[in-house]
Amino acid sequence: MDFFQEMNILEFMDKFKDEDSCKAYLAEYKWKDGFSCPRCGCTEHHQSKDPYLRRCKKCYHSESVTAGTIFHKVKFPLRKAFTMVYMISTTNKSLSSNQFAKTLQINKDTAWLFSQKIKHAMQNQSIVVNDCEKH
């Protein structure tokens, strides 16, 4: 989460201006050491039309850029999820799920659940990988 603390809100908004920029960041972070299939361990993948998807050459398992991360199965736009991470990691005070829901126009329960994922990831000092969701 230190990455987000190094930038101000305007830098954050410029860097993560749309869904694609969020996915590009995740892809760079997740596969910085190369692809490794979570099912069979193969390090080779097929090229895909979707640059944020890897399909294993050995077992054909497909993995999206959000799989195995705190962003996996998020029910709202990735940019809003990144914004929640930014807000939680850069503010000294605790924000309520009602505040997140209103600010980001998402469901209150969804905001609460995702904020719990973020806080868990912060405790484990891991911005992307959530141990509970590894395959």
N, CA, C and O atoms as CSV, one atom per row, in Angstrom:
chain,resi,resn,atom,element,x,y,z
A,1,MET,N,N,0.810,-1.192,0.000
A,1,MET,CA,C,0.000,0.000,0.000
A,1,MET,C,C,0.859,1.264,0.000
A,1,MET,O,O,0.338,2.361,-0.200
A,2,ASP,N,N,2.149,1.126,0.219
A,2,ASP,CA,C,3.031,2.284,0.240
A,2,ASP,C,C,3.014,3.047,-1.078
A,2,ASP,O,O,3.189,4.265,-1.098
A,3,PHE,N,N,2.803,2.334,-2.174
A,3,PHE,CA,C,2.785,2.965,-3.491
A,3,PHE,C,C,1.787,4.113,-3.534
A,3,PHE,O,O,2.100,5.186,-4.051
A,4,PHE,N,N,0.590,3.902,-2.998
A,4,PHE,CA,C,-0.444,4.937,-3.041
A,4,PHE,C,C,-0.114,6.104,-2.122
A,4,PHE,O,O,-0.505,7.238,-2.399
A,5,GLN,N,N,0.597,5.842,-1.036
A,5,GLN,CA,C,0.937,6.905,-0.091
A,5,GLN,C,C,1.951,7.883,-0.680
A,5,GLN,O,O,2.089,9.005,-0.193
A,6,GLU,N,N,2.653,7.463,-1.720
A,6,GLU,CA,C,3.671,8.308,-2.335
A,6,GLU,C,C,3.098,9.327,-3.310
A,6,GLU,O,O,3.839,10.170,-3.816
A,7,MET,N,N,1.806,9.272,-3.585
A,7,MET,CA,C,1.224,10.202,-4.553
A,7,MET,C,C,0.068,10.991,-3.955
A,7,MET,O,O,-0.641,10.515,-3.068
A,8,ASN,N,N,-0.105,12.205,-4.461
A,8,ASN,CA,C,-1.248,12.997,-4.015
A,8,ASN,C,C,-2.463,12.622,-4.852
A,8,ASN,O,O,-2.357,11.837,-5.795
A,9,ILE,N,N,-3.595,13.175,-4.511
A,9,ILE,CA,C,-4.851,12.796,-5.163
A,9,ILE,C,C,-4.830,13.093,-6.665
A,9,ILE,O,O,-5.372,12.319,-7.454
A,10,LEU,N,N,-4.214,14.198,-7.065
A,10,LEU,CA,C,-4.164,14.536,-8.492
A,10,LEU,C,C,-3.282,13.557,-9.261
A,10,LEU,O,O,-3.626,13.160,-10.374
A,11,GLU,N,N,-2.155,13.168,-8.684
A,11,GLU,CA,C,-1.285,12.174,-9.317
A,11,GLU,C,C,-2.015,10.836,-9.429
A,11,GLU,O,O,-1.925,10.146,-10.444
A,12,PHE,N,N,-2.735,10.487,-8.369
A,12,PHE,CA,C,-3.509,9.247,-8.370
A,12,PHE,C,C,-4.549,9.261,-9.498
A,12,PHE,O,O,-4.667,8.299,-10.258
A,13,MET,N,N,-5.296,10.358,-9.595
A,13,MET,CA,C,-6.339,10.467,-10.615
A,13,MET,C,C,-5.752,10.427,-12.025
A,13,MET,O,O,-6.360,9.866,-12.937
A,14,ASP,N,N,-4.574,11.021,-12.205
A,14,ASP,CA,C,-3.918,10.987,-13.518
A,14,ASP,C,C,-3.453,9.579,-13.871
A,14,ASP,O,O,-3.615,9.134,-15.007
A,15,LYS,N,N,-2.876,8.883,-12.899
A,15,LYS,CA,C,-2.330,7.544,-13.158
A,15,LYS,C,C,-3.433,6.515,-13.377
A,15,LYS,O,O,-3.306,5.645,-14.238
A,16,PHE,N,N,-4.520,6.607,-12.602
A,16,PHE,CA,C,-5.601,5.629,-12.682
A,16,PHE,C,C,-6.876,6.298,-13.185
A,16,PHE,O,O,-7.883,6.383,-12.481
A,17,LYS,N,N,-6.797,6.766,-14.420
A,17,LYS,CA,C,-7.889,7.556,-14.997
A,17,LYS,C,C,-9.034,6.726,-15.555
A,17,LYS,O,O,-10.120,7.251,-15.799
A,18,ASP,N,N,-8.797,5.404,-15.763
A,18,ASP,CA,C,-9.847,4.549,-16.310
A,18,ASP,C,C,-9.571,3.088,-15.943
A,18,ASP,O,O,-8.564,2.770,-15.311
A,19,GLU,N,N,-10.480,2.218,-16.351
A,19,GLU,CA,C,-10.350,0.789,-16.034
A,19,GLU,C,C,-9.061,0.202,-16.611
A,19,GLU,O,O,-8.381,-0.599,-15.971
A,20,ASP,N,N,-8.747,0.620,-17.828
A,20,ASP,CA,C,-7.566,0.095,-18.507
A,20,ASP,C,C,-6.277,0.422,-17.752
A,20,ASP,O,O,-5.399,-0.433,-17.640
A,21,SER,N,N,-6.154,1.629,-17.241
A,21,SER,CA,C,-4.941,2.002,-16.516
A,21,SER,C,C,-4.824,1.220,-15.210
A,21,SER,O,O,-3.715,0.903,-14.779
A,22,CYS,N,N,-5.946,0.908,-14.582
A,22,CYS,CA,C,-5.937,0.090,-13.367
A,22,CYS,C,C,-5.500,-1.339,-13.700
A,22,CYS,O,O,-4.678,-1.921,-12.992
A,23,LYS,N,N,-6.047,-1.891,-14.766
A,23,LYS,CA,C,-5.670,-3.250,-15.184
A,23,LYS,C,C,-4.206,-3.312,-15.603
A,23,LYS,O,O,-3.515,-4.286,-15.304
A,24,ALA,N,N,-3.734,-2.286,-16.287
A,24,ALA,CA,C,-2.333,-2.257,-16.719
A,24,ALA,C,C,-1.411,-2.260,-15.499
A,24,ALA,O,O,-0.402,-2.966,-15.486
A,25,TYR,N,N,-1.749,-1.482,-14.487
A,25,TYR,CA,C,-0.947,-1.464,-13.259
A,25,TYR,C,C,-0.942,-2.849,-12.605
A,25,TYR,O,O,0.110,-3.353,-12.212
A,26,LEU,N,N,-2.125,-3.459,-12.491
A,26,LEU,CA,C,-2.209,-4.792,-11.884
A,26,LEU,C,C,-1.395,-5.820,-12.664
A,26,LEU,O,O,-0.699,-6.643,-12.070
A,27,ALA,N,N,-1.481,-5.776,-13.987
A,27,ALA,CA,C,-0.736,-6.723,-14.822
A,27,ALA,C,C,0.768,-6.558,-14.608
A,27,ALA,O,O,1.498,-7.540,-14.474
A,28,GLU,N,N,1.213,-5.322,-14.578
A,28,GLU,CA,C,2.638,-5.058,-14.367
A,28,GLU,C,C,3.076,-5.562,-12.991
A,28,GLU,O,O,4.138,-6.171,-12.858
A,29,TYR,N,N,2.268,-5.311,-11.983
A,29,TYR,CA,C,2.603,-5.734,-10.622
A,29,TYR,C,C,2.530,-7.252,-10.475
A,29,TYR,O,O,3.450,-7.881,-9.954
A,30,LYS,N,N,1.439,-7.822,-10.935
A,30,LYS,CA,C,1.194,-9.261,-10.746
A,30,LYS,C,C,2.180,-10.130,-11.520
A,30,LYS,O,O,2.668,-11.130,-10.994
A,31,TRP,N,N,2.476,-9.759,-12.758
A,31,TRP,CA,C,3.322,-10.585,-13.606
A,31,TRP,C,C,4.706,-9.976,-13.828
A,31,TRP,O,O,5.349,-10.250,-14.841
A,32,LYS,N,N,5.167,-9.149,-12.882
A,32,LYS,CA,C,6.475,-8.496,-13.041
A,32,LYS,C,C,7.609,-9.515,-13.156
A,32,LYS,O,O,8.608,-9.261,-13.829
A,33,ASP,N,N,7.455,-10.666,-12.502
A,33,ASP,CA,C,8.474,-11.725,-12.577
A,33,ASP,C,C,8.096,-12.791,-13.594
A,33,ASP,O,O,8.716,-13.853,-13.643
A,34,GLY,N,N,7.087,-12.515,-14.400
A,34,GLY,CA,C,6.622,-13.460,-15.406
A,34,GLY,C,C,5.411,-14.233,-14.923
A,34,GLY,O,O,5.084,-14.239,-13.736
A,35,PHE,N,N,4.762,-14.875,-15.857
A,35,PHE,CA,C,3.564,-15.658,-15.576
A,35,PHE,C,C,3.944,-17.017,-14.992
A,35,PHE,O,O,4.925,-17.636,-15.406
A,36,SER,N,N,3.154,-17.462,-14.034
A,36,SER,CA,C,3.273,-18.823,-13.492
A,36,SER,C,C,1.857,-19.320,-13.242
A,36,SER,O,O,1.121,-18.736,-12.447
A,37,CYS,N,N,1.478,-20.389,-13.915
A,37,CYS,CA,C,0.123,-20.910,-13.790
A,37,CYS,C,C,-0.121,-21.373,-12.354
A,37,CYS,O,O,0.670,-22.146,-11.812
A,38,PRO,N,N,-1.212,-20.907,-11.732
A,38,PRO,CA,C,-1.503,-21.311,-10.357
A,38,PRO,C,C,-1.921,-22.779,-10.238
A,38,PRO,O,O,-1.890,-23.349,-9.147
A,39,ARG,N,N,-2.309,-23.383,-11.349
A,39,ARG,CA,C,-2.739,-24.789,-11.315
A,39,ARG,C,C,-1.592,-25.764,-11.533
A,39,ARG,O,O,-1.445,-26.734,-10.789
A,40,CYS,N,N,-0.771,-25.504,-12.564
A,40,CYS,CA,C,0.260,-26.501,-12.902
A,40,CYS,C,C,1.689,-25.970,-12.788
A,40,CYS,O,O,2.646,-26.739,-12.879
A,41,GLY,N,N,1.838,-24.657,-12.587
A,41,GLY,CA,C,3.167,-24.086,-12.430
A,41,GLY,C,C,3.885,-23.743,-13.724
A,41,GLY,O,O,4.997,-23.215,-13.689
A,42,CYS,N,N,3.277,-24.032,-14.861
A,42,CYS,CA,C,3.871,-23.720,-16.159
A,42,CYS,C,C,4.113,-22.212,-16.267
A,42,CYS,O,O,3.302,-21.411,-15.802
A,43,THR,N,N,5.223,-21.839,-16.877
A,43,THR,CA,C,5.553,-20.413,-16.988
A,43,THR,C,C,5.300,-19.846,-18.385
A,43,THR,O,O,5.626,-18.691,-18.658
A,44,GLU,N,N,4.724,-20.657,-19.262
A,44,GLU,CA,C,4.428,-20.179,-20.614
A,44,GLU,C,C,2.932,-19.977,-20.779
A,44,GLU,O,O,2.121,-20.731,-20.241
A,45,HIS,N,N,2.586,-18.949,-21.531
A,45,HIS,CA,C,1.164,-18.663,-21.776
A,45,HIS,C,C,0.949,-18.274,-23.219
A,45,HIS,O,O,1.864,-17.807,-23.897
A,46,HIS,N,N,-0.281,-18.472,-23.685
A,46,HIS,CA,C,-0.670,-18.080,-25.036
A,46,HIS,C,C,-0.945,-16.587,-25.062
A,46,HIS,O,O,-1.429,-16.020,-24.083
A,47,GLN,N,N,-0.635,-15.951,-26.190
A,47,GLN,CA,C,-1.009,-14.560,-26.390
A,47,GLN,C,C,-2.521,-14.499,-26.536
A,47,GLN,O,O,-3.125,-15.388,-27.137
A,48,SER,N,N,-3.117,-13.486,-26.007
A,48,SER,CA,C,-4.562,-13.319,-26.054
A,48,SER,C,C,-4.891,-11.954,-26.612
A,48,SER,O,O,-4.068,-11.040,-26.562
A,49,LYS,N,N,-6.092,-11.811,-27.145
A,49,LYS,CA,C,-6.544,-10.493,-27.577
A,49,LYS,C,C,-6.666,-9.562,-26.375
A,49,LYS,O,O,-6.471,-8.352,-26.487
A,50,ASP,N,N,-6.992,-10.148,-25.221
A,50,ASP,CA,C,-7.106,-9.389,-23.981
A,50,ASP,C,C,-5.733,-9.353,-23.308
A,50,ASP,O,O,-5.251,-10.391,-22.854
A,51,PRO,N,N,-5.093,-8.185,-23.234
A,51,PRO,CA,C,-3.753,-8.122,-22.647
A,51,PRO,C,C,-3.728,-8.379,-21.137
A,51,PRO,O,O,-2.657,-8.491,-20.540
A,52,TYR,N,N,-4.891,-8.471,-20.534
A,52,TYR,CA,C,-4.978,-8.671,-19.085
A,52,TYR,C,C,-5.457,-10.065,-18.732
A,52,TYR,O,O,-6.028,-10.286,-17.664
A,53,LEU,N,N,-5.222,-10.999,-19.631
A,53,LEU,CA,C,-5.611,-12.385,-19.432
A,53,LEU,C,C,-4.447,-13.270,-19.869
A,53,LEU,O,O,-3.828,-13.030,-20.906
A,54,ARG,N,N,-4.160,-14.280,-19.079
A,54,ARG,CA,C,-3.113,-15.247,-19.428
A,54,ARG,C,C,-3.744,-16.631,-19.489
A,54,ARG,O,O,-4.479,-17.024,-18.583
A,55,ARG,N,N,-3.453,-17.380,-20.571
A,55,ARG,CA,C,-3.937,-18.753,-20.716
A,55,ARG,C,C,-2.712,-19.658,-20.767
A,55,ARG,O,O,-1.860,-19.528,-21.646
A,56,CYS,N,N,-2.642,-20.567,-19.815
A,56,CYS,CA,C,-1.513,-21.480,-19.681
A,56,CYS,C,C,-1.362,-22.347,-20.935
A,56,CYS,O,O,-2.350,-22.856,-21.466
A,57,LYS,N,N,-0.132,-22.511,-21.399
A,57,LYS,CA,C,0.125,-23.347,-22.577
A,57,LYS,C,C,0.021,-24.836,-22.259
A,57,LYS,O,O,-0.191,-25.649,-23.158
A,58,LYS,N,N,0.168,-25.193,-20.999
A,58,LYS,CA,C,0.148,-26.608,-20.631
A,58,LYS,C,C,-1.261,-27.092,-20.290
A,58,LYS,O,O,-1.744,-28.056,-20.885
A,59,CYS,N,N,-1.922,-26.433,-19.339
A,59,CYS,CA,C,-3.236,-26.922,-18.884
A,59,CYS,C,C,-4.400,-26.060,-19.377
A,59,CYS,O,O,-5.561,-26.377,-19.117
A,60,TYR,N,N,-4.096,-24.983,-20.082
A,60,TYR,CA,C,-5.100,-24.074,-20.664
A,60,TYR,C,C,-5.936,-23.313,-19.634
A,60,TYR,O,O,-6.991,-22.771,-19.965
A,61,HIS,N,N,-5.472,-23.274,-18.408
A,61,HIS,CA,C,-6.159,-22.483,-17.383
A,61,HIS,C,C,-6.051,-21.002,-17.740
A,61,HIS,O,O,-4.969,-20.518,-18.073
A,62,SER,N,N,-7.159,-20.293,-17.672
A,62,SER,CA,C,-7.171,-18.855,-17.935
A,62,SER,C,C,-7.168,-18.103,-16.613
A,62,SER,O,O,-7.888,-18.449,-15.677
A,63,GLU,N,N,-6.350,-17.078,-16.560
A,63,GLU,CA,C,-6.284,-16.275,-15.342
A,63,GLU,C,C,-6.345,-14.801,-15.711
A,63,GLU,O,O,-5.564,-14.313,-16.529
A,64,SER,N,N,-7.280,-14.110,-15.096
A,64,SER,CA,C,-7.400,-12.675,-15.331
A,64,SER,C,C,-6.432,-11.934,-14.426
A,64,SER,O,O,-5.877,-12.502,-13.486
A,65,VAL,N,N,-6.243,-10.680,-14.719
A,65,VAL,CA,C,-5.318,-9.862,-13.946
A,65,VAL,C,C,-5.797,-9.678,-12.498
A,65,VAL,O,O,-4.982,-9.428,-11.610
A,66,THR,N,N,-7.091,-9.797,-12.257
A,66,THR,CA,C,-7.604,-9.613,-10.895
A,66,THR,C,C,-7.641,-10.904,-10.077
A,66,THR,O,O,-7.793,-10.852,-8.857
A,67,ALA,N,N,-7.505,-12.056,-10.729
A,67,ALA,CA,C,-7.562,-13.343,-10.017
A,67,ALA,C,C,-6.464,-13.415,-8.965
A,67,ALA,O,O,-5.310,-13.078,-9.234
A,68,GLY,N,N,-6.830,-13.855,-7.769
A,68,GLY,CA,C,-5.866,-13.987,-6.690
A,68,GLY,C,C,-5.456,-12.674,-6.067
A,68,GLY,O,O,-4.452,-12.609,-5.357
A,69,THR,N,N,-6.221,-11.621,-6.323
A,69,THR,CA,C,-5.922,-10.312,-5.746
A,69,THR,C,C,-7.117,-9.840,-4.926
A,69,THR,O,O,-8.175,-10.468,-4.941
A,70,ILE,N,N,-6.945,-8.747,-4.220
A,70,ILE,CA,C,-8.067,-8.191,-3.466
A,70,ILE,C,C,-9.160,-7.676,-4.394
A,70,ILE,O,O,-10.278,-7.411,-3.951
A,71,PHE,N,N,-8.843,-7.533,-5.678
A,71,PHE,CA,C,-9.801,-7.036,-6.659
A,71,PHE,C,C,-10.601,-8.144,-7.335
A,71,PHE,O,O,-11.470,-7.868,-8.163
A,72,HIS,N,N,-10.312,-9.391,-6.985
A,72,HIS,CA,C,-11.000,-10.531,-7.585
A,72,HIS,C,C,-12.491,-10.511,-7.239
A,72,HIS,O,O,-12.866,-10.405,-6.071
A,73,LYS,N,N,-13.320,-10.615,-8.253
A,73,LYS,CA,C,-14.782,-10.647,-8.120
A,73,LYS,C,C,-15.384,-9.391,-7.494
A,73,LYS,O,O,-16.456,-9.453,-6.893
A,74,VAL,N,N,-14.711,-8.263,-7.628
A,74,VAL,CA,C,-15.269,-6.998,-7.155
A,74,VAL,C,C,-16.472,-6.676,-8.026
A,74,VAL,O,O,-16.409,-6.782,-9.251
A,75,LYS,N,N,-17.560,-6.284,-7.393
A,75,LYS,CA,C,-18.838,-6.085,-8.088
A,75,LYS,C,C,-19.065,-4.653,-8.568
A,75,LYS,O,O,-20.190,-4.277,-8.899
A,76,PHE,N,N,-18.014,-3.868,-8.606
A,76,PHE,CA,C,-18.116,-2.485,-9.081
A,76,PHE,C,C,-16.842,-2.166,-9.858
A,76,PHE,O,O,-15.880,-2.931,-9.793
A,77,PRO,N,N,-16.815,-1.047,-10.597
A,77,PRO,CA,C,-15.665,-0.751,-11.451
A,77,PRO,C,C,-14.332,-0.753,-10.697
A,77,PRO,O,O,-14.244,-0.317,-9.549
A,78,LEU,N,N,-13.319,-1.248,-11.364
A,78,LEU,CA,C,-11.989,-1.363,-10.782
A,78,LEU,C,C,-11.442,0.001,-10.353
A,78,LEU,O,O,-10.743,0.102,-9.345
A,79,ARG,N,N,-11.753,1.023,-11.098
A,79,ARG,CA,C,-11.279,2.371,-10.741
A,79,ARG,C,C,-11.834,2.800,-9.384
A,79,ARG,O,O,-11.129,3.441,-8.603
A,80,LYS,N,N,-13.073,2.458,-9.100
A,80,LYS,CA,C,-13.654,2.774,-7.787
A,80,LYS,C,C,-12.964,1.960,-6.694
A,80,LYS,O,O,-12.745,2.458,-5.590
A,81,ALA,N,N,-12.625,0.715,-7.002
A,81,ALA,CA,C,-11.913,-0.132,-6.033
A,81,ALA,C,C,-10.531,0.448,-5.743
A,81,ALA,O,O,-10.109,0.503,-4.588
A,82,PHE,N,N,-9.827,0.881,-6.789
A,82,PHE,CA,C,-8.524,1.509,-6.589
A,82,PHE,C,C,-8.660,2.769,-5.744
A,82,PHE,O,O,-7.813,3.053,-4.897
A,83,THR,N,N,-9.727,3.519,-5.979
A,83,THR,CA,C,-9.960,4.740,-5.212
A,83,THR,C,C,-10.165,4.419,-3.742
A,83,THR,O,O,-9.663,5.139,-2.878
A,84,MET,N,N,-10.893,3.351,-3.444
A,84,MET,CA,C,-11.073,2.941,-2.046
A,84,MET,C,C,-9.731,2.587,-1.420
A,84,MET,O,O,-9.453,2.975,-0.285
A,85,VAL,N,N,-8.906,1.860,-2.144
A,85,VAL,CA,C,-7.572,1.510,-1.628
A,85,VAL,C,C,-6.785,2.781,-1.345
A,85,VAL,O,O,-6.156,2.909,-0.295
A,86,TYR,N,N,-6.823,3.712,-2.280
A,86,TYR,CA,C,-6.112,4.981,-2.101
A,86,TYR,C,C,-6.627,5.717,-0.865
A,86,TYR,O,O,-5.843,6.177,-0.034
A,87,MET,N,N,-7.934,5.823,-0.752
A,87,MET,CA,C,-8.522,6.566,0.367
A,87,MET,C,C,-8.181,5.928,1.712
A,87,MET,O,O,-7.856,6.633,2.667
A,88,ILE,N,N,-8.253,4.627,1.791
A,88,ILE,CA,C,-7.958,3.949,3.060
A,88,ILE,C,C,-6.470,4.037,3.400
A,88,ILE,O,O,-6.105,4.223,4.561
A,89,SER,N,N,-5.622,3.903,2.397
A,89,SER,CA,C,-4.190,3.883,2.673
A,89,SER,C,C,-3.578,5.267,2.879
A,89,SER,O,O,-2.452,5.368,3.366
A,90,THR,N,N,-4.286,6.323,2.522
A,90,THR,CA,C,-3.708,7.664,2.659
A,90,THR,C,C,-4.376,8.534,3.712
A,90,THR,O,O,-3.896,9.633,3.989
A,91,THR,N,N,-5.461,8.074,4.302
A,91,THR,CA,C,-6.112,8.880,5.331
A,91,THR,C,C,-5.779,8.332,6.709
A,91,THR,O,O,-5.627,7.125,6.901
A,92,ASN,N,N,-5.671,9.232,7.645
A,92,ASN,CA,C,-5.370,8.829,9.019
A,92,ASN,C,C,-6.621,8.443,9.782
A,92,ASN,O,O,-6.551,7.727,10.781
A,93,LYS,N,N,-7.755,8.912,9.318
A,93,LYS,CA,C,-8.995,8.588,10.020
A,93,LYS,C,C,-9.733,7.472,9.296
A,93,LYS,O,O,-9.558,7.256,8.097
A,94,SER,N,N,-10.540,6.791,10.039
A,94,SER,CA,C,-11.304,5.681,9.473
A,94,SER,C,C,-12.550,6.217,8.770
A,94,SER,O,O,-13.306,7.004,9.339
A,95,LEU,N,N,-12.748,5.789,7.554
A,95,LEU,CA,C,-13.933,6.186,6.799
A,95,LEU,C,C,-14.970,5.073,6.897
A,95,LEU,O,O,-14.626,3.891,6.857
A,96,SER,N,N,-16.217,5.445,7.023
A,96,SER,CA,C,-17.271,4.445,7.159
A,96,SER,C,C,-17.684,3.913,5.791
A,96,SER,O,O,-17.457,4.550,4.762
A,97,SER,N,N,-18.295,2.730,5.806
A,97,SER,CA,C,-18.792,2.165,4.555
A,97,SER,C,C,-19.891,3.048,3.979
A,97,SER,O,O,-20.074,3.086,2.762
A,98,ASN,N,N,-20.624,3.754,4.828
A,98,ASN,CA,C,-21.636,4.700,4.334
A,98,ASN,C,C,-20.978,5.820,3.539
A,98,ASN,O,O,-21.491,6.237,2.500
A,99,GLN,N,N,-19.829,6.309,4.034
A,99,GLN,CA,C,-19.117,7.371,3.325
A,99,GLN,C,C,-18.599,6.868,1.975
A,99,GLN,O,O,-18.714,7.562,0.965
A,100,PHE,N,N,-18.032,5.665,1.961
A,100,PHE,CA,C,-17.557,5.096,0.700
A,100,PHE,C,C,-18.721,4.891,-0.268
A,100,PHE,O,O,-18.620,5.216,-1.451
A,101,ALA,N,N,-19.809,4.357,0.239
A,101,ALA,CA,C,-20.976,4.089,-0.607
A,101,ALA,C,C,-21.485,5.378,-1.246
A,101,ALA,O,O,-21.793,5.411,-2.438
A,102,LYS,N,N,-21.570,6.417,-0.459
A,102,LYS,CA,C,-22.075,7.690,-0.967
A,102,LYS,C,C,-21.081,8.336,-1.935
A,102,LYS,O,O,-21.469,8.795,-3.009
A,103,THR,N,N,-19.823,8.370,-1.563
A,103,THR,CA,C,-18.792,9.011,-2.388
A,103,THR,C,C,-18.594,8.300,-3.720
A,103,THR,O,O,-18.472,8.941,-4.764
A,104,LEU,N,N,-18.564,6.961,-3.676
A,104,LEU,CA,C,-18.269,6.184,-4.881
A,104,LEU,C,C,-19.513,5.633,-5.566
A,104,LEU,O,O,-19.417,4.980,-6.606
A,105,GLN,N,N,-20.674,5.894,-4.985
A,105,GLN,CA,C,-21.958,5.424,-5.510
A,105,GLN,C,C,-21.964,3.904,-5.699
A,105,GLN,O,O,-22.209,3.384,-6.788
A,106,ILE,N,N,-21.683,3.223,-4.593
A,106,ILE,CA,C,-21.748,1.764,-4.557
A,106,ILE,C,C,-22.595,1.343,-3.364
A,106,ILE,O,O,-22.888,2.152,-2.484
A,107,ASN,N,N,-22.978,0.095,-3.340
A,107,ASN,CA,C,-23.782,-0.446,-2.259
A,107,ASN,C,C,-23.015,-0.390,-0.938
A,107,ASN,O,O,-21.812,-0.645,-0.906
A,108,LYS,N,N,-23.709,-0.055,0.151
A,108,LYS,CA,C,-23.077,0.075,1.465
A,108,LYS,C,C,-22.445,-1.236,1.931
A,108,LYS,O,O,-21.333,-1.234,2.459
A,109,ASP,N,N,-23.144,-2.349,1.742
A,109,ASP,CA,C,-22.599,-3.649,2.163
A,109,ASP,C,C,-21.378,-4.029,1.324
A,109,ASP,O,O,-20.410,-4.586,1.841
A,110,THR,N,N,-21.432,-3.729,0.051
A,110,THR,CA,C,-20.303,-3.989,-0.839
A,110,THR,C,C,-19.108,-3.154,-0.409
A,110,THR,O,O,-17.979,-3.643,-0.381
A,111,ALA,N,N,-19.357,-1.898,-0.074
A,111,ALA,CA,C,-18.285,-1.010,0.389
A,111,ALA,C,C,-17.662,-1.555,1.674
A,111,ALA,O,O,-16.441,-1.532,1.829
A,112,TRP,N,N,-18.483,-2.036,2.580
A,112,TRP,CA,C,-17.968,-2.581,3.838
A,112,TRP,C,C,-17.111,-3.825,3.583
A,112,TRP,O,O,-16.009,-3.946,4.117
A,113,LEU,N,N,-17.624,-4.741,2.767
A,113,LEU,CA,C,-16.883,-5.972,2.482
A,113,LEU,C,C,-15.536,-5.677,1.823
A,113,LEU,O,O,-14.517,-6.259,2.197
A,114,PHE,N,N,-15.531,-4.778,0.850
A,114,PHE,CA,C,-14.266,-4.486,0.169
A,114,PHE,C,C,-13.306,-3.745,1.092
A,114,PHE,O,O,-12.098,-3.970,1.033
A,115,SER,N,N,-13.824,-2.870,1.940
A,115,SER,CA,C,-12.924,-2.172,2.873
A,115,SER,C,C,-12.272,-3.167,3.833
A,115,SER,O,O,-11.130,-2.968,4.245
A,116,GLN,N,N,-12.986,-4.233,4.190
A,116,GLN,CA,C,-12.400,-5.277,5.038
A,116,GLN,C,C,-11.271,-5.998,4.309
A,116,GLN,O,O,-10.239,-6.305,4.907
A,117,LYS,N,N,-11.464,-6.269,3.021
A,117,LYS,CA,C,-10.404,-6.897,2.217
A,117,LYS,C,C,-9.162,-6.014,2.192
A,117,LYS,O,O,-8.038,-6.496,2.333
A,118,ILE,N,N,-9.381,-4.716,2.010
A,118,ILE,CA,C,-8.262,-3.765,1.943
A,118,ILE,C,C,-7.516,-3.746,3.273
A,118,ILE,O,O,-6.287,-3.810,3.301
A,119,LYS,N,N,-8.252,-3.661,4.360
A,119,LYS,CA,C,-7.617,-3.608,5.686
A,119,LYS,C,C,-6.846,-4.893,5.980
A,119,LYS,O,O,-5.772,-4.848,6.580
A,120,HIS,N,N,-7.383,-6.026,5.565
A,120,HIS,CA,C,-6.692,-7.307,5.739
A,120,HIS,C,C,-5.392,-7.309,4.936
A,120,HIS,O,O,-4.351,-7.740,5.431
A,121,ALA,N,N,-5.459,-6.827,3.701
A,121,ALA,CA,C,-4.272,-6.759,2.846
A,121,ALA,C,C,-3.234,-5.806,3.442
A,121,ALA,O,O,-2.035,-6.076,3.375
A,122,MET,N,N,-3.684,-4.702,4.019
A,122,MET,CA,C,-2.761,-3.748,4.635
A,122,MET,C,C,-2.057,-4.378,5.835
A,122,MET,O,O,-0.864,-4.152,6.040
A,123,GLN,N,N,-2.777,-5.159,6.622
A,123,GLN,CA,C,-2.171,-5.829,7.774
A,123,GLN,C,C,-1.109,-6.822,7.331
A,123,GLN,O,O,-0.107,-7.023,8.017
A,124,ASN,N,N,-1.336,-7.442,6.177
A,124,ASN,CA,C,-0.382,-8.411,5.647
A,124,ASN,C,C,0.641,-7.767,4.720
A,124,ASN,O,O,1.455,-8.458,4.107
A,125,GLN,N,N,0.594,-6.433,4.620
A,125,GLN,CA,C,1.504,-5.654,3.794
A,125,GLN,C,C,1.546,-6.156,2.350
A,125,GLN,O,O,2.613,-6.310,1.756
A,126,SER,N,N,0.359,-6.406,1.808
A,126,SER,CA,C,0.265,-6.893,0.436
A,126,SER,C,C,-0.843,-6.147,-0.289
A,126,SER,O,O,-2.022,-6.308,0.025
A,127,ILE,N,N,-0.461,-5.344,-1.245
A,127,ILE,CA,C,-1.459,-4.560,-1.971
A,127,ILE,C,C,-2.292,-5.415,-2.918
A,127,ILE,O,O,-3.468,-5.126,-3.142
A,128,VAL,N,N,-1.705,-6.446,-3.464
A,128,VAL,CA,C,-2.422,-7.186,-4.492
A,128,VAL,C,C,-2.846,-8.567,-4.045
A,128,VAL,O,O,-4.034,-8.882,-4.114
A,129,VAL,N,N,-1.952,-9.386,-3.601
A,129,VAL,CA,C,-2.293,-10.765,-3.319
A,129,VAL,C,C,-3.004,-10.889,-1.982
A,129,VAL,O,O,-2.525,-10.397,-0.960
A,130,ASN,N,N,-4.139,-11.544,-2.004
A,130,ASN,CA,C,-4.913,-11.817,-0.797
A,130,ASN,C,C,-4.815,-13.316,-0.545
A,130,ASN,O,O,-5.348,-14.109,-1.321
A,131,ASP,N,N,-4.145,-13.707,0.521
A,131,ASP,CA,C,-3.900,-15.122,0.797
A,131,ASP,C,C,-5.185,-15.949,0.840
A,131,ASP,O,O,-5.158,-17.144,0.546
A,132,CYS,N,N,-6.282,-15.343,1.194
A,132,CYS,CA,C,-7.559,-16.069,1.269
A,132,CYS,C,C,-8.053,-16.470,-0.112
A,132,CYS,O,O,-8.870,-17.384,-0.233
A,133,GLU,N,N,-7.572,-15.803,-1.155
A,133,GLU,CA,C,-8.125,-16.047,-2.481
A,133,GLU,C,C,-7.149,-16.741,-3.417
A,133,GLU,O,O,-7.437,-16.869,-4.607
A,134,LYS,N,N,-6.015,-17.189,-2.923
A,134,LYS,CA,C,-5.092,-17.921,-3.786
A,134,LYS,C,C,-5.698,-19.260,-4.150
A,134,LYS,O,O,-6.413,-19.867,-3.353
A,135,HIS,N,N,-5.408,-19.718,-5.364
A,135,HIS,CA,C,-5.928,-21.009,-5.840
A,135,HIS,C,C,-5.209,-22.148,-5.187
A,135,HIS,O,O,-5.512,-23.309,-5.465
